[in-house]
Amino acid sequence: VFDPDRARFTIHTPYCGYFSGAPGKEISLSDRITVEAENERITLALIAKDEMPLDGAKEYILTAMGTTGMDETVYGQGPEMMGIPFAAVEFKGKLYAETLEGYICIKAEDAKLEILNPVGEVIAEISGEKCGDEVKFVLDGSVPGIQYRLMIG
């Protein structure tokens, strides 16, 4: 679904859930997993481990990142060609990616959420809170990770 009026792009298949753009109140990545993002812009990609369909899987990998760039990038006036001005960009500094802030909700009796570093090692485990038929994980952006392992018990 391409929705330029709301600045959103969404893909739903049996094996992948994807969202990119300006989040609404709730982003559905599958029948079981939704995200409420407080970020101004966010990109979310959900796949099941071991190439399982999303609805039957017990373990997922979620990639979630907001604004990205380099912390010392310099933008300036570039050359002009055929009367059209161009911008000059010097990419400097460290790479950064804004982390997900908001909630991840999983329809399950029990679930576990781990935040992973870039090579897949666990850097934090987030405790979930049972809310009706869902487990809700609160993310405040304090752990610098963009990849998550979701496990349904």
Disulfide bonds with the S-S distance in Angstrom:
none
